[in-house]
Amino acid sequence: MTRTLEVVDARDPGAVLDGLRRALSGDGPAILPHVGAPTGLPETVEQRVAVVVETSGSTGRPKRVTLSADALLASAAASDVQLGGPGQWMLAVPTEYIAGVNVLVRSIAAETEPVVMNPEGFTAERFVEAASALTGERRFTSLVPTQLARIIEADSALETLRSFDRILIGGQSVPVDLIARALELGLNITRTYGSTETSGGCVYDGVPIGNTKLRIVDDLIEIAGSVLAEGYLNDLRRTAFSFRDREGERWYRSDDMGELHDGVLTVTGRVGDVIISGGVKVSLSEVEAAVRSLPGLQEAVVIAAPSPEWGEVPVVASVVGMPLDTLRDAVAAQLGRPAAPDRIMHLDAMPMLDSGKPDRVALAALALK
């Protein structure tokens, strides 16, 4: 059996919310929240599919992930349990991505009305203004690290941040110093890990929620549980590669590398994150973490660039300057000389995706110039 697939303008959160209500109940078509006119879509999808979410494509070609109502509602239920019960949500992230979809699904499940702010041109002032419309006794929101950093920088917004019972932080790696600063300020933050393929965050502060299971296979994180997607739209080969049945259980094989210690997950990087520089393996995520630990470079990004001498080298992209020798010495002290960045690209503004993530594809192109 099939159902109609309908594109909903992601710039209209109210329309997405209405579409989600009908899709989750089964009374309406499946929806694809999207900005602009997507191409190559089928008219129908399998009956189980309620929502199609297109990934950001921050490191490659976007994928269209198919999610069932059961998976999305399982994610919402697991989150509610972890957060101590339902509450009112504030939407501060785009609805074409899973983080935004999740805020709306959780609102539907809790039968509360979300407060919506426009994520375009995000500022601390707009965040505070939107938060003033919250009326629920328990208040939640979901942010990406860049948003949290901007709000923290504005002292006038701190009381508003403290008014939230929980602030979920995910979508990308969270700088250690940002976490420390948030906790020092008394903010109720929770780091989330997950992907569109797992209906968003399914690991809170390193611990799986609901019936989510984790394991490490060949250094890669694999995930099982009720939150898994159906697969990829019209891409059976990719679906078969990423979603595999093992011993009667379905697992999603991520592109993330990680470690499990006493049931707590640490994400250590991504496939393709390791380069060979002068015959030595260098983890770009480790270099980025070292760079971001330095004053003023909390939002710097590290990408790889070809080198005729070394093969590949780490390159830092930042809107804040630092003497290259100082930067190289600081990174080398933590990770060894081969990890020292080759150069710094000083940018007027960091290229960003709508999801709030740095556009690593654009940065890699700039590093080639």
C-alpha positions as CSV (number, residue, x, y, z in Angstrom):
1,M,0.0,0.0,0.0
2,T,1.1,3.6,-0.7
3,R,0.2,7.1,0.3
4,T,0.6,10.5,-1.4
5,L,3.8,12.5,-0.8
6,E,3.3,16.2,-0.4
7,V,6.0,18.9,-0.3
8,V,5.4,21.5,2.5
9,D,7.1,24.8,2.6
10,A,9.6,24.6,5.5
11,R,9.5,28.4,5.9
12,D,6.0,28.1,7.2
13,P,6.3,26.1,10.5
14,G,2.5,26.3,10.9
15,A,2.0,24.4,7.7
16,V,4.6,21.9,8.6
17,L,2.9,21.4,12.0
18,D,-0.5,20.8,10.4
19,G,1.1,18.4,7.8
20,L,2.8,16.5,10.6
21,R,-0.4,16.1,12.5
22,R,-2.2,14.6,9.5
23,A,0.8,12.5,8.5
24,L,1.3,11.0,12.0
25,S,-2.4,10.2,12.4
26,G,-2.6,8.6,9.0
27,D,-5.4,10.9,7.9
28,G,-3.2,12.8,5.5
29,P,-0.3,12.4,3.0
30,A,3.3,11.9,3.9
31,I,5.2,15.2,3.9
32,L,8.6,16.5,2.8
33,P,9.3,19.8,4.6
34,H,11.5,21.7,2.1
35,V,12.6,25.1,1.0
36,G,12.2,25.6,-2.7
37,A,11.0,23.0,-5.3
38,P,12.7,19.6,-4.9
39,T,13.2,17.5,-8.0
40,G,13.0,13.8,-8.7
41,L,10.2,13.1,-6.1
42,P,7.8,10.2,-6.6
43,E,4.1,11.0,-6.3
44,T,3.6,8.3,-3.6
45,V,5.6,6.5,-0.9
46,E,5.0,3.4,1.1
47,Q,2.1,3.6,3.6
48,R,4.4,3.4,6.6
49,V,6.3,6.5,5.6
50,A,5.0,9.6,7.3
51,V,7.8,12.1,6.7
52,V,10.7,12.4,4.3
53,V,13.6,14.5,5.5
54,E,16.5,15.6,3.3
55,T,19.9,15.6,5.0
56,S,21.9,18.8,5.0
57,G,24.7,17.5,2.8
58,S,27.4,19.2,4.8
59,T,30.0,16.8,3.6
60,G,28.5,15.3,0.4
61,R,25.4,14.6,-1.7
62,P,22.1,15.0,0.3
63,K,20.0,11.9,1.1
64,R,16.2,11.7,1.5
65,V,15.5,9.7,4.6
66,T,12.1,8.1,5.0
67,L,10.6,8.0,8.6
68,S,7.6,6.3,9.9
69,A,5.1,7.7,12.4
70,D,6.1,4.9,14.8
71,A,9.8,5.9,14.7
72,L,9.1,9.6,15.2
73,L,6.7,9.0,18.0
74,A,9.0,6.5,19.6
75,S,11.7,9.2,19.6
76,A,9.3,11.7,21.1
77,A,8.3,9.3,23.9
78,A,11.9,8.4,24.7
79,S,12.8,12.1,24.9
80,D,9.9,12.8,27.2
81,V,10.9,10.0,29.6
82,Q,14.5,11.3,29.6
83,L,13.4,14.9,30.2
84,G,11.1,13.9,33.1
85,G,7.8,14.4,31.2
86,P,6.3,16.5,28.4
87,G,6.3,20.2,28.2
88,Q,6.1,23.2,25.9
89,W,8.7,23.5,23.1
90,M,10.2,26.5,21.5
91,L,11.2,26.0,17.8
92,A,14.4,27.8,17.0
93,V,15.8,25.5,14.3
94,P,14.6,25.0,10.7
95,T,11.8,22.6,10.0
96,E,13.4,21.1,6.9
97,Y,15.8,19.2,9.2
98,I,15.2,16.5,11.7
99,A,15.8,18.7,14.7
100,G,13.0,21.0,13.7
101,V,10.7,18.2,12.8
102,N,11.3,16.6,16.2
103,V,10.4,19.8,18.1
104,L,7.0,19.8,16.3
105,V,6.5,16.0,16.7
106,R,7.2,16.3,20.5
107,S,4.7,19.2,20.7
108,I,2.0,17.1,18.9
109,A,2.7,14.1,21.2
110,A,2.5,16.3,24.3
111,E,-0.6,18.1,23.0
112,T,1.1,21.5,23.5
113,E,1.4,24.4,21.2
114,P,5.0,25.2,20.2
115,V,6.3,28.8,20.2
116,V,8.0,29.5,16.9
117,M,10.9,31.9,16.2
118,N,12.3,32.5,12.8
119,P,15.7,30.7,12.7
120,E,16.8,33.0,9.8
121,G,19.1,35.8,11.0
122,F,19.2,34.2,14.5
123,T,20.1,36.6,17.3
124,A,20.0,36.5,21.0
125,E,17.5,39.3,21.0
126,R,15.1,37.4,18.8
127,F,15.5,34.3,20.9
128,V,14.5,36.2,24.1
129,E,11.6,37.8,22.3
130,A,10.2,34.5,21.1
131,A,10.8,32.8,24.5
132,S,8.6,35.5,26.2
133,A,5.6,33.9,24.5
134,L,6.1,30.5,26.4
135,T,3.3,29.8,28.9
136,G,4.0,26.2,29.8
137,E,5.2,25.2,33.3
138,R,8.0,23.1,31.7
139,R,9.9,24.6,28.9
140,F,12.3,23.0,26.3
141,T,14.1,24.0,23.2
142,S,16.7,22.5,20.8
143,L,19.7,24.5,19.6
144,V,22.8,24.0,17.6
145,P,26.1,25.0,19.2
146,T,26.5,28.2,17.3
147,Q,23.1,29.4,18.5
148,L,24.0,28.6,22.1
149,A,27.3,30.4,21.8
150,R,25.6,33.5,20.5
151,I,23.1,33.6,23.3
152,I,25.7,33.1,25.9
153,E,27.7,36.0,24.5
154,A,24.7,38.3,25.2
155,D,24.6,38.6,28.9
156,S,21.0,40.0,28.7
157,A,19.8,36.6,27.4
158,L,21.1,34.5,30.2
159,E,18.1,34.7,32.5
160,T,15.9,33.6,29.5
161,L,18.2,30.6,28.9
162,R,18.1,29.6,32.6
163,S,14.3,29.6,32.4
164,F,14.3,26.5,30.2
165,D,14.0,23.2,32.0
166,R,16.2,21.6,29.3
167,I,18.1,22.8,26.3
168,L,19.1,20.1,23.8
169,I,22.3,20.8,22.0
170,G,23.1,18.8,18.9
171,G,23.4,18.8,15.1
172,Q,27.2,18.9,15.2
173,S,30.2,18.5,17.5
174,V,29.9,20.7,20.7
175,P,33.1,22.4,21.7
176,V,34.2,21.3,25.2
177,D,34.7,24.9,26.4
178,L,31.2,25.8,25.3
179,I,29.8,22.9,27.4
180,A,31.9,24.0,30.4
181,R,30.8,27.6,30.1
182,A,27.1,26.7,29.8
183,L,27.3,24.5,32.9
184,E,29.2,27.2,34.8
185,L,26.4,29.6,34.0
186,G,23.8,27.2,35.4
187,L,22.2,26.2,32.1
188,N,20.3,22.9,31.9
189,I,21.9,21.6,28.7
190,T,21.9,18.1,27.3
191,R,24.2,17.0,24.5
192,T,22.4,14.9,21.9
193,Y,23.7,12.5,19.3
194,G,21.8,11.0,16.5
195,S,21.1,11.5,12.8
196,T,18.1,11.8,10.5
197,E,18.3,8.0,10.1
198,T,17.7,7.6,13.9
199,S,14.8,10.2,14.0
200,G,17.3,12.7,15.5
201,G,18.9,12.6,18.9
202,C,18.7,9.1,20.4
203,V,21.7,9.4,22.7
204,Y,21.7,12.0,25.5
205,D,25.0,12.9,27.2
206,G,26.5,9.7,25.8
207,V,23.7,7.4,27.0
208,P,21.1,5.9,24.7
209,I,17.5,6.7,25.4
210,G,14.3,4.6,25.0
211,N,15.1,1.2,23.6
212,T,18.0,2.4,21.6
213,K,21.1,0.1,21.5
214,L,24.6,1.0,20.6
215,R,27.6,-1.0,19.5
216,I,31.0,-0.3,17.8
217,V,31.8,-2.4,14.7
218,D,35.1,-1.7,12.9
219,D,35.3,1.5,14.8
220,L,32.0,2.7,13.5
221,I,28.9,3.4,15.6
222,E,25.9,1.2,14.9
223,I,22.5,1.9,16.3
224,A,19.3,-0.3,16.8
225,G,15.9,0.5,18.2
226,S,12.4,1.8,17.4
227,V,13.7,5.1,16.2
228,L,15.3,3.8,13.0
229,A,14.2,5.2,9.6
230,E,12.7,3.0,6.9
231,G,15.6,3.8,4.6
232,Y,16.4,6.2,1.8
233,L,13.8,7.3,-0.7
234,N,14.2,5.5,-4.1
235,D,17.7,4.3,-3.1
236,L,17.6,0.6,-2.4
237,R,21.4,0.2,-2.7
238,R,22.2,2.8,-0.1
239,T,19.4,1.5,2.2
240,A,20.8,-2.0,2.0
241,F,24.3,-0.7,2.8
242,S,23.3,1.4,5.8
243,F,20.5,-0.7,7.4
244,R,21.3,-4.3,8.0
245,D,19.6,-7.2,9.8
246,R,22.0,-9.0,12.2
247,E,20.8,-11.9,14.3
248,G,17.2,-10.9,14.0
249,E,17.7,-7.2,14.8
250,R,17.9,-4.2,12.5
251,W,21.0,-1.9,12.8
252,Y,21.9,1.4,11.2
253,R,25.6,1.7,10.4
254,S,26.6,5.3,10.8
255,D,29.5,7.2,9.2
256,D,30.6,8.2,12.7
257,M,33.5,6.6,14.6
258,G,33.2,6.1,18.3
259,E,34.1,4.3,21.5
260,L,31.9,2.8,24.2
261,H,33.1,2.8,27.8
262,D,30.7,1.5,30.5
263,G,27.8,2.1,28.2
264,V,28.7,5.7,27.5
265,L,29.4,6.8,23.9
266,T,32.2,9.0,22.8
267,V,32.1,10.1,19.2
268,T,35.7,10.3,17.9
269,G,35.2,11.4,14.3
270,R,33.7,10.5,10.9
271,V,34.6,8.2,8.1
272,G,36.9,10.2,5.8
273,D,37.9,12.4,8.8
274,V,41.3,10.8,9.0
275,I,43.9,12.0,6.5
276,I,47.5,10.8,5.9
277,S,49.9,13.7,6.3
278,G,53.5,12.8,5.6
279,G,52.8,9.2,6.2
280,V,51.1,9.8,9.5
281,K,47.4,9.4,10.3
282,V,45.8,12.7,11.5
283,S,42.2,13.0,12.7
284,L,40.6,16.2,11.6
285,S,38.1,16.1,14.4
286,E,40.8,15.9,17.0
287,V,42.7,18.8,15.3
288,E,39.4,20.8,15.3
289,A,38.8,20.1,18.9
290,A,42.4,21.3,19.8
291,V,41.9,24.4,17.7
292,R,38.6,25.2,19.3
293,S,40.1,25.0,22.7
294,L,42.2,28.1,21.9
295,P,41.0,31.6,22.8
296,G,38.7,33.1,20.2
297,L,38.7,30.0,17.9
298,Q,35.6,28.3,19.4
299,E,33.8,28.3,16.0
300,A,36.8,27.5,13.8
301,V,36.5,24.6,11.3
302,V,39.2,22.3,10.2
303,I,39.2,20.8,6.7
304,A,41.7,18.9,4.6
305,A,43.6,20.3,1.7
306,P,46.0,18.6,-0.8
307,S,49.7,19.2,-0.3
308,P,52.4,18.4,-2.9
309,E,54.9,17.8,0.0
310,W,52.8,16.0,2.6
311,G,49.9,14.5,0.7
312,E,47.2,16.2,2.7
313,V,47.3,18.8,5.5
314,P,44.8,20.2,8.0
315,V,43.6,23.8,7.2
316,V,41.9,26.0,9.7
317,A,39.0,28.3,8.6
318,S,38.1,31.1,11.0
319,V,36.7,34.6,11.2
320,V,39.1,35.2,14.1
321,G,42.8,35.5,13.5
322,M,45.8,34.0,15.3
323,P,49.5,33.9,14.4
324,L,50.1,30.7,12.5
325,D,53.2,29.7,14.5
326,T,51.2,30.1,17.8
327,L,48.4,28.0,16.4
328,R,50.7,25.3,15.1
329,D,52.7,25.1,18.4
330,A,49.5,24.8,20.4
331,V,48.1,22.0,18.3
332,A,51.4,20.2,18.1
333,A,51.7,20.2,21.9
334,Q,48.4,18.4,22.1
335,L,48.5,16.0,19.1
336,G,52.0,16.0,17.7
337,R,53.7,18.0,14.9
338,P,52.0,16.1,12.0
339,A,48.6,17.5,13.2
340,A,49.8,21.1,13.2
341,P,47.6,23.1,10.7
342,D,49.3,24.1,7.5
343,R,47.6,27.5,7.3
344,I,44.7,29.6,8.4
345,M,42.0,30.8,6.0
346,H,40.8,34.1,7.5
347,L,37.1,34.6,6.5
348,D,34.8,37.6,6.7
349,A,32.0,35.2,7.5
350,M,31.7,31.4,8.0
351,P,29.7,29.8,5.2
352,M,26.8,28.1,6.9
353,L,24.0,25.7,6.0
354,D,20.4,26.4,6.9
355,S,20.7,23.8,9.6
356,G,23.3,26.0,11.4
357,K,26.2,23.7,10.5
358,P,29.3,25.0,8.8
359,D,29.3,24.3,5.1
360,R,32.3,22.1,4.9
361,V,31.9,21.5,1.2
362,A,32.2,25.2,0.5
363,L,35.2,25.5,2.9
364,A,36.9,22.6,1.2
365,A,36.5,24.4,-2.1
366,L,37.9,27.5,-0.7
367,A,40.9,25.6,0.6
368,L,41.8,24.5,-2.9
369,K,42.2,28.1,-4.1
